[in-house]
Amino acid sequence: MLVSQQIRAARHALRWTVSKLAETSGVSVSTIKRLEAGDGIPNMSAPKLASIKSALEVAGIEFIGSPDDRPGIRLGKMD
């Protein structure tokens, strides 16, 4: 489970625009903007969240912690 802050941080760490994340994940720009505007666990469908998470992980992001215990990101090796 991810929180909105992790997704914002991951996108910024990769220096991706919202458009780049939308293109890579297959999720619309407006959905990503809405997700990033919030805090906590996003209110969105599991498949869309999984697509975003997968796109960021393939790009080298590792999600750490849990929503209740120090959620964050770590830059991993990029393929």
ABEGO torsion letter per residue (X at the ends): XBBAAAAAAAAAAAGBBAAAAAAAAGBBAAAAAAAAABBEBBBBBAAAAAAAAAAAAAAGBBBBEBAABGBBBBBBBBX
